[in-house]
Amino acid sequence: MTVTSAETVAETRAEATQALISAGRTLFTQLGYRQTDFTDLAEAAGLEEEFARGLLPDKAAVFDALIERTVKVAGILRPAVTEGVDEDLPLRLARTYLALWEPNEEDSPMVELYRVALSDKDASAILRERISKTLNGQVDQELPSPDAELRTALFGAQLGGVAFVRHLLRVDAVAAADLETVIRAIAPGLRQTMLEPVR
């Protein structure tokens, strides 16, 4: 009888989970979220379906894990926030977020992720919840004033709009501009939204 250590089992499960997430990136991009079922994901990952469900129970969990792997949500904004709430905070956050979309490649993970989300309401809901609870939550809890949650959400909407126009719609002037040029151009609006309470 072969004795398998706990460490080996953990490594096997971690590798299988990554294979399942990679299969999600491929199939969600090629087929769309709605057209992909869990059986397809398990098969593409080379896993028995029952074992795969023990790792990630359904395709919603696979997509959520794909979001986490793509943007490393849990800690992506924390370094920018821990430097303090000052007039440079909006720019630090903008650089951190918009850098996730660079370089401007057609098949970049962020572009693929948002295309999947925008094509299906269930996928959009998963992405929206992850952003509102985790990304925004890392920032609005640091801001004074009762309207911090609203200002953080509007700040995120501005950055999302820039990313959408630059990388998905690829509007020439915005797509061709250097990232720092874009950030300097939108800096006044970002500062006002994040740092000035709504009146």
Secondary structure in CASP SS format (residue, H / E / C, confidence):
PFRMAT SS
TARGET T0000
AUTHOR 0000-0000-0000
METHOD secondary structure of the structure
MODEL  1
M C 1.00
T C 1.00
V C 1.00
T C 1.00
S C 1.00
A H 1.00
E H 1.00
T H 1.00
V H 1.00
A H 1.00
E H 1.00
T H 1.00
R H 1.00
A H 1.00
E H 1.00
A H 1.00
T H 1.00
Q H 1.00
A H 1.00
L H 1.00
I H 1.00
S H 1.00
A H 1.00
G H 1.00
R H 1.00
T H 1.00
L H 1.00
F H 1.00
T H 1.00
Q H 1.00
L H 1.00
G C 1.00
Y C 1.00
R C 1.00
Q C 1.00
T C 1.00
D C 1.00
F H 1.00
T H 1.00
D H 1.00
L H 1.00
A H 1.00
E H 1.00
A H 1.00
A H 1.00
G C 1.00
L C 1.00
E C 1.00
E H 1.00
E H 1.00
F H 1.00
A H 1.00
R H 1.00
G H 1.00
L H 1.00
L C 1.00
P C 1.00
D C 1.00
K H 1.00
A H 1.00
A H 1.00
V H 1.00
F H 1.00
D H 1.00
A H 1.00
L H 1.00
I H 1.00
E H 1.00
R H 1.00
T H 1.00
V H 1.00
K C 1.00
V H 1.00
A H 1.00
G H 1.00
I C 1.00
L C 1.00
R H 1.00
P H 1.00
A H 1.00
V H 1.00
T H 1.00
E C 1.00
G C 1.00
V C 1.00
D C 1.00
E C 1.00
D C 1.00
L H 1.00
P H 1.00
L H 1.00
R H 1.00
L H 1.00
A H 1.00
R H 1.00
T H 1.00
Y H 1.00
L H 1.00
A H 1.00
L C 1.00
W C 1.00
E C 1.00
P C 1.00
N C 1.00
E C 1.00
E C 1.00
D C 1.00
S C 1.00
P H 1.00
M H 1.00
V H 1.00
E H 1.00
L H 1.00
Y H 1.00
R H 1.00
V H 1.00
A H 1.00
L H 1.00
S C 1.00
D C 1.00
K H 1.00
D H 1.00
A H 1.00
S H 1.00
A H 1.00
I H 1.00
L H 1.00
R H 1.00
E H 1.00
R H 1.00
I H 1.00
S H 1.00
K H 1.00
T H 1.00
L H 1.00
N H 1.00
G H 1.00
Q H 1.00
V H 1.00
D H 1.00
Q C 1.00
E C 1.00
L C 1.00
P C 1.00
S C 1.00
P C 1.00
D C 1.00
A H 1.00
E H 1.00
L H 1.00
R H 1.00
T H 1.00
A H 1.00
L H 1.00
F H 1.00
G H 1.00
A H 1.00
Q H 1.00
L H 1.00
G H 1.00
G H 1.00
V H 1.00
A H 1.00
F H 1.00
V H 1.00
R H 1.00
H H 1.00
L H 1.00
L C 1.00
R C 1.00
V C 1.00
D H 1.00
A H 1.00
V H 1.00
A H 1.00
A H 1.00
A C 1.00
D C 1.00
L H 1.00
E H 1.00
T H 1.00
V H 1.00
I H 1.00
R H 1.00
A H 1.00
I H 1.00
A H 1.00
P H 1.00
G H 1.00
L H 1.00
R H 1.00
Q H 1.00
T H 1.00
M H 1.00
L H 1.00
E C 1.00
P C 1.00
V C 1.00
R C 1.00
END
